[in-house]
Amino acid sequence: MIKTFLKRLFQGAIVLVVLETITFFLIRVLPGNPFMGDRKLPDHIMEQLNSLYGLDQGAWVQYWHYWQNILLHGDFGPSLVHEGVQVSSIIAQAFPVSLGIGVLAMLLAIVLGIPAGMLAAYYRNRWPDTIVMLPAMAGICIPAFVVAPVLGLTLGMHVPGLSVAGWDSPLCAALPALTLGLINAAYLARLTRGGMVEVLGQDFIRTARAKGVRPLRLLFVHALRSGLLPAVTYLGPAFAALITGSFVVETCFQVPGMGLHFVNATTDRDYFLIQGLVLFYGILIVLANLAVDMALVVLNPRLRSSGAA
């Protein structure tokens, strides 16, 4: 298991370097620059700004200095749009917001999605299966930019205390978390159903049924551990995506999380902020996948014996 952990960690480090390298050079070939505004700045002002932030140097020199600052000083650099603000400060302020929404959304998704998938699998091809899977398919097919405004209009405008925009009270997290939670619950329900249907059709389950094992014990003791493997595989990247902020949902509800900052940074060509957010997001994805790999090793004895995840 330790060997698997180190192998996955090494692979994750390579992924982060490749991801950040592609991002670094890609954003520099985009049209425009971070200092574009309502009016064009004089050439000598542009030269001074480029010199101040090191943008007048060659791309590879900038690339080397960027990694040097990160590895030696833990410095993501300054924001090119927000004067006097460091990228690390923006992430430190935005991440707790996205984290709170993401945790609430994932708890809601697990509470709704996994039991729904188990119920649908147990009553496969019968009316409970249909009742559960129809909303799940709708949740998968309907995008977040449709779900968010619908919830804002139906709940946010009529339920006291709920907010459709801003971040000035704890209840402001309700609608973004509900939107993300419902969408991820739909995926979890489908994955759980698929995994449980496969397990419930195996010989040891039929033997347990023949011996008179109660339905709840059959589901939770005999089938759940193996049936959750597809859902667990999905949970890692999904949770990382949730806690780093959903671009669409945070923009719809004007939540000052990482997703909203990413959208604004892309629009403003804020190079250092984009690079910092991408790297931070990549680290969370790698850690989440690493946690999923370790969870799969624990849940599946065959992975332990083979030494692979």
N, C-alpha and C positions, 0 to 999 in steps of 0.2 A: 504493500500500500504506500509506503514511503517512496519507493521507486516511481510509482505511478504519479504521486504528488509532485515530485521533482521534475519528472518528464513534462507534465502538464504546465508547470510553472515556467519551465524553459521555453516551451512552445508559446505560452502567453506573452513572454517578454519579446519574442521575435515578432509576434503579431502586433504588439504595441509599437515597435520601431517601424515596421512597414506601414502601419496605419498613419502614424504621425508624419512619416516621410512623404507619403502620398498627399496628405492634407497640406503639408507645408508648401510643397511646390505647386499643387493644384490651385490653391487660393491666390497665388501670385500671378497666375496667368489669366485670372478673371479680369474682365474690363473694369476700369475705374480704379480708385485708390481710396485709402481711409480718410483722406483730407478733402474729399469732394463735399461741397456744400451747395447752398443756394446760388452762390456766385464763385467764379473761379479765382483762386488765390494767385497773387503775383508769383512769377517764377522764382525770385530770390527767397520768398517765404517758403515755397515748396522745397527748395534746396535745403533750407535750414531745418525744416521739419524732418525731411528724410535723413539728414545728417544726425539729428538729435536721437532718432530711434534706430539708427543703423541701417536704414533701408536703402542707403546709397551704396552699400557694399554689395559684392557679388552674392548670388543666391547661396552658393555653397559655404561662403564665409558666414552668412547669416545663420545657415543651418547648423554649422559647427558651434557658433556662439550660443544658439538657442539650447542645444543639448548640454553644453557646458554649464550654462546658468541653472538648468534644471538639476543636473546630476551633482553639481558642486554646491549650489546655494539653495536649491529648491525654489527657484524663482521662475515663474511663468511669464514674467515680463509685465510691462504696463499696458493698460488699455489705450488704444490709439484714438478712441473717440471720447471716452470719459476721462477728462484731464485730471492727472494726479491720482488716479485710481489704479491699483494693481489688479491683475487678473485673479490672483489668489484671493483677494478680498471680495471680488464679485462672486467667485465660486463659494466662498465661505458664507456669504449672505444668502445666496440662492439655493444652495444644496439643502439646508434644513427645510425650506419650504417644499421643495420637490420630494424630499424624504418623507415628510409627514403625509403628503398626499399619496405617495407611492405605497407606504405601509398600510394606510387605510384601504386603498384600492385593492392591494393584494390580499388582505384579510377578507375583504368582501368577496373577492373572486374565489378564494379557497372555500369559504363558508357556503357559497352558492353553487359553485361549479362542480366540486368533487362529489358532494352528496347527490346532485342532479345526475351526474354521469353514472354513479353507482346505481341509482334507481332505474335509469334508462336501460342499463346493461342487464339488471336482474329481470326486468319485464321486457326483454328484447322483442321487438316486432308486435308489441301489444299497445293498448291505448296509453298507458303511462309513458312508454318510450316516445310515442308521437307527441304527447303534450309537452314533454321536456325538451325534445330535440328541435321542435319547430322554433321556439324562441332562441335556442342556441344557434341554429343556422342563421336566423335573422341577425343576431348579434355579431356573427362572423362576417356577414355580407354587408351590413350597414356600416359605413365608415364613421370615424370619431367626429368628423366635422359636421355630420348630420345628427348624431346622437346628442352632442353637446348643446346645440341651439334648441333642440326639441325639449331636453330636460330643463334648459333655462326658461323656456316659455311656459312649460306645463307646471313646473315645480317652483323655479326661482321667482316667477312673477306672482305666485299665488300663496306660497307657504311662507308665513312670517318668519323672519330671521335669516332665511336663505338669501344669498347674494349671487347675482349673475356676473359680477365683475368686481375686481379689486381684491384687497387682502387686508382688511381692517378688523376682522373678528374670527374666532375659531370656526364658526359656521361657514366661512368662505371656502373652506376645504371640502365641504359636503358635496357640492355638485361636481367639481372636478374628480373627486375620488369615486363618486357614484358612476360617472361616465366611464372612467378607466376600469373600475371594478366590474361593471356589467359586460364590457367588451371582453375582458380577460376571463371572466366566468364562463362566457360562451365557448371560448377555446378550451378551457379546462374541462368543461362538461363533455365536449366531443372527444378529447383525448382520453379522459377517464373512462368513458363508455367503451371506446375502442379497446383499451387495455383490459378492462374488466370482462368484456365479451370474449376476448381471446382466452383469458384465464378460466372463466366459468365453463368453457367448453372442453377443458382438459380432463383427463381420466381421474385425477385425484379428487377433483370437485364432484364428478359423478359418483365416485365411491363414497364421498362424504355425504352426499344427498341420500344415497341408498342406505346409509347407516342411520339416517334420521337426524342429521345435524340441523339445528335451527337456522332459518334464513339469515338472521343477523350475525350469528357466529360464522356461518358460511362466508358471508361477505367480508366481515371485519377481521376474522382470524385466518381464514384459509386463502381468500382471494385478494384481499386489499393490498398486501405487500407487493406482490408481483404485478397486480393490475395498475398500480400507480406509477410504474416506471416511465411510461410516455409523458404523464403529467409532470413528474419530477424533472424530466429533461427539459420541458418547456418552462418550468418555474424560474430557473436560474436567469436566462437572458431576459425573460419577461419582467422579473423583479428589478433587474439592473436598469432596464428601460424605464420602468415606472419611477424609480427613485432618482433618476437623472432628469426626469421631466418629459412629459409628452408635449412635443412641439405644438401640435394642433390644439390640444385641450387647454394648455396653459395660455395659448394665444387667444382662444375663444373666450376664456374667462378672465383674461388679463391678470394672470397669477404671476408674480415676480419670481418665478423659479428658473431653473436652468434652461428649460425648453424655450421660454420667452427670450432669454438672453441670447440663446443660440440663433434664433430667428433674427433678432435685431443685429447681432454681430455680423451675420451673413449679409444682411442688407447694407450695413454700414462699412463693410470690408474691414472690420476690426481684426486684423491678422492674428495678433497675439491672443485675443480672447477666443477666437475660433479654435486656434491650436490648443489652448488650455482646456477648453470644454471637450474637444474631441479626445484629448489624451485622458482626461479625467473619466469621461464616459467609457473609453476603451479599458481603463484599469478596472472599472466596476464590472464590465462585461467579462473580462478575464477572470476576476475573482468569483463572479457568479457561476461561470462555467466550471471553474475549479471546484467550487462547493458542490455543484451538481454531480460532477464526476466522482467525488468522494461519497456522496449520498448513494449513487448507483452502486458503488462497490459494497457499501454496507447493506443495501437492500437485495442485491443479487449475489449470492454466494459463488456463482460460477465465475463472476468477474474477479473475485478474490483469489480463486484457485488458479486462474489464468494469468493473474497479475496485470490485467489491462482494464481500462475503464472506458 
